Amino acid sequence: MNAEAATNELIQRLGSTQVLTDDANRYRASMDNLRLSRLPSAVIHPDDEEAVGAVLELANKHRIAVTVRGAGSATTGAASPVVGGWVIDLSRWNQLHIDPLSQMAYVQPGTTIEAIDQAAAAEGLFFPPDPGSKKYATIGGALATNAGGLRGAKYGVIRDYVLSLEGFLPTGEFVRWGADLRKYVSGFNIRDLWVGSEGMLGVITGAVLRLIPRPATSGVLVASFADDAAALEAVQSLFRSRVQPSILEFLDQQTLACTYAFWKQQVPEKLAALPESLGRALAAQPAPALLLIEVDGAIDAVAQELQRIEDLLTQSGGACLRAESPDAAETLWTIRRGCSQAMFQLGPDKLNEDIVVPVSAQQELLEYTLALKAETGLATPTFGHAMDGNFHVHIMYDRKDPDQCERARKGIRLLMEKVIELGGAITGEHGVGLAKSPFLELQHSAAEIQAMQAIKAALDPNGILNPDKQFQHCEVWDYPREQVRMPWDH
Ligand SMILES: Cc1cc2nc3c(=O)[nH]c(=O)nc-3n(C[C@H](O)[C@H](O)[C@H](O)COP(=O)(O)OP(=O)(O)OC[C@H]3O[C@@H](n4cnc5c(N)ncnc54)[C@H](O)[C@@H]3O)c2cc1C
């Protein structure tokens, strides 16, 4: 049976309000933030779990590919239906319930990360994972990519907060992994296999999440350094001193130089809003490197820890400035929030990598980004979550220029090879999807990849759930990107 006939059978089963086949809905579901578009035959907004099961049953019967979708904010093409087929959109499934006694959140997969934390906050509780996309990203997508964020420095990633998951095997049977209990070791831990499986091993329709008491307060500090090496040396001194910031963000000199230039030309009010000493530091030539730090906890503890960190950073040559109020802290964070957009000063297109290196190799990585800049002739501004060694290395280029495309492509491969040489990981947050698929073999041995494929084949014998991802090489540079505005574009 062809895809059209299968889709007609699906419409007969679920009705045309749940199964959409119009161009606008299919186009919207055809891509994620990578903007590599492949049109599905239908987009399904299931009313209930029975409908999800029915979609999978028919998909297996007719061998139709199924891609599950949350907000579509993945940056790797993981949510793009590369071989067409059907998209199950769960973004409207956004019910959540907080149990304040057991400190758990019961969530549907379309609930946003921000909504979960806001509901937790109303009970004095905290859901720490905070991807930059938290206002839009759904918990289903975040679980499927094991998303992290700034607070990973102290609080880890989504996986650390998952108690149980429920949903459907690719073959259409309903399953529940784990329970709403703090401890559970019965059977194989397939719950954790689903976390980070990028929608290839199951469809998550519900989760129970662990919450923790909300810290009473937080404080923010910024420290500027003469150069990248000095800032990263200061990071090492923080590690050695056993301090525990909740956020430790590093911004390199290239990032600061373009942010300053962009703000000066386009948004001078942002520069004017900064404390004078920080504005002066940013104007320095060459540009400084920055550490942005948040400490949270009990009021006295935060004050003491901030003082300790300030002393350590000052000894390391940093010029420190503390935010005296939440508003002042917000102003400091504008630098981190604004720097991504400012990078487009350095090239109209961006490759955003999310590699990880060991603590001891952070300086070598940064030196390598400069070597890469020299070799490719393309800017490589870098910032990242220094406590995790998780750096966003960007390569700025012009997609319309074939020579620059070639240099960017070469640069990414060289970067990935270096990361592996340093004992690091090709991705720490975004996952593999399509974009990192050419590098999977750099990270994993043949035996490891075969084991992953065997698990995929065991759970999804017909290969219908999010096929042609990870194991199939996709050179995403070879494909055009859609010029569309997405909700998180500023
Ligand atoms: C501006 C911006 C900032 C970002 N910042 C961060 C960051 O700080 N940290 C970080 O980790 N990531 C970040 N990301 C990447 C992305 O936002 C996260 O991976 C996010 O968690 C994806 O959620 P989503 O709802 O958009 O998922 P989608 O993009 O819709 O899907 C992502 C993957 O999950 C699968 N999936 C979705 N829902 C389900 C489900 N219910 N069951 C099974 N599989 C499912 C999809 O098939 C796909 O493989 C950022 C992205 C953007 C655009």
The ligand as a MOL file (V3000), in Angstrom:
LIG
                    3D

  0  0  0     0  0            999 V3000
M  V30 BEGIN CTAB
M  V30 COUNTS 53 58 0 0 0
M  V30 BEGIN ATOM
M  V30 1 C 17.4690 28.9880 20.8520 0
M  V30 2 C 17.7570 27.5610 21.2550 0
M  V30 3 C 18.4440 27.3070 22.4360 0
M  V30 4 C 18.7130 25.9870 22.8150 0
M  V30 5 N 19.3770 25.7760 23.9800 0
M  V30 6 C 19.6120 24.5180 24.3750 0
M  V30 7 C 20.3040 24.2790 25.6050 0
M  V30 8 O 20.7030 25.2000 26.3140 0
M  V30 9 N 20.4890 22.9930 25.9730 0
M  V30 10 C 20.0450 21.9460 25.2030 0
M  V30 11 O 20.2220 20.7990 25.6100 0
M  V30 12 N 19.4020 22.1470 24.0390 0
M  V30 13 C 19.1700 23.3930 23.6090 0
M  V30 14 N 18.5050 23.6040 22.4230 0
M  V30 15 C 18.0490 22.4510 21.6250 0
M  V30 16 C 16.5580 22.0720 21.8610 0
M  V30 17 O 15.8210 23.1820 22.2590 0
M  V30 18 C 16.3930 20.9910 22.8920 0
M  V30 19 O 16.9470 19.7870 22.4200 0
M  V30 20 C 14.9160 20.7350 23.2660 0
M  V30 21 O 14.8950 19.9780 24.4230 0
M  V30 22 C 14.0940 20.0660 22.1990 0
M  V30 23 O 12.7080 20.1300 22.5840 0
M  V30 24 P 11.5630 20.2110 21.4770 0
M  V30 25 O 10.2480 20.1320 22.1640 0
M  V30 26 O 11.7600 21.3660 20.6100 0
M  V30 27 O 11.8420 18.8530 20.6880 0
M  V30 28 P 11.7850 18.6070 19.1220 0
M  V30 29 O 12.7650 19.4700 18.4310 0
M  V30 30 O 10.3910 18.6600 18.6440 0
M  V30 31 O 12.2970 17.0980 19.0600 0
M  V30 32 C 13.6060 16.7740 19.4400 0
M  V30 33 C 13.7890 15.2550 19.3890 0
M  V30 34 O 12.9460 14.6540 20.3640 0
M  V30 35 C 12.0510 13.7330 19.7570 0
M  V30 36 N 10.7950 13.8420 20.4940 0
M  V30 37 C 10.0510 14.9600 20.7040 0
M  V30 38 N 8.9930 14.6700 21.4800 0
M  V30 39 C 9.0600 13.3500 21.7520 0
M  V30 40 C 8.2290 12.4530 22.4900 0
M  V30 41 N 7.1290 12.8640 23.1230 0
M  V30 42 N 8.5760 11.1450 22.5320 0
M  V30 43 C 9.7060 10.7070 21.9030 0
M  V30 44 N 10.5260 11.5110 21.1970 0
M  V30 45 C 10.2060 12.8190 21.1240 0
M  V30 46 C 11.9690 14.1480 18.3090 0
M  V30 47 O 11.6220 13.0620 17.4840 0
M  V30 48 C 13.3740 14.6230 18.0620 0
M  V30 49 O 14.2230 13.5400 17.8160 0
M  V30 50 C 18.2730 24.9160 21.9930 0
M  V30 51 C 17.5860 25.1760 20.8160 0
M  V30 52 C 17.3270 26.4750 20.4410 0
M  V30 53 C 16.5810 26.7330 19.1600 0
M  V30 END ATOM
M  V30 BEGIN BOND
M  V30 1 1 1 2
M  V30 2 1 2 3
M  V30 3 2 2 52
M  V30 4 2 3 4
M  V30 5 1 4 5
M  V30 6 1 4 50
M  V30 7 2 5 6
M  V30 8 1 6 7
M  V30 9 1 6 13
M  V30 10 2 7 8
M  V30 11 1 7 9
M  V30 12 1 9 10
M  V30 13 2 10 11
M  V30 14 1 10 12
M  V30 15 2 12 13
M  V30 16 1 13 14
M  V30 17 1 14 15
M  V30 18 1 14 50
M  V30 19 1 15 16
M  V30 20 1 16 17
M  V30 21 1 16 18
M  V30 22 1 18 19
M  V30 23 1 18 20
M  V30 24 1 20 21
M  V30 25 1 20 22
M  V30 26 1 22 23
M  V30 27 1 23 24
M  V30 28 2 24 25
M  V30 29 1 24 26
M  V30 30 1 24 27
M  V30 31 1 27 28
M  V30 32 2 28 29
M  V30 33 1 28 30
M  V30 34 1 28 31
M  V30 35 1 31 32
M  V30 36 1 32 33
M  V30 37 1 33 34
M  V30 38 1 33 48
M  V30 39 1 34 35
M  V30 40 1 35 36
M  V30 41 1 35 46
M  V30 42 1 36 37
M  V30 43 1 36 45
M  V30 44 2 37 38
M  V30 45 1 38 39
M  V30 46 1 39 40
M  V30 47 2 39 45
M  V30 48 1 40 41
M  V30 49 2 40 42
M  V30 50 1 42 43
M  V30 51 2 43 44
M  V30 52 1 44 45
M  V30 53 1 46 47
M  V30 54 1 46 48
M  V30 55 1 48 49
M  V30 56 2 50 51
M  V30 57 1 51 52
M  V30 58 1 52 53
M  V30 END BOND
M  V30 END CTAB
M  END
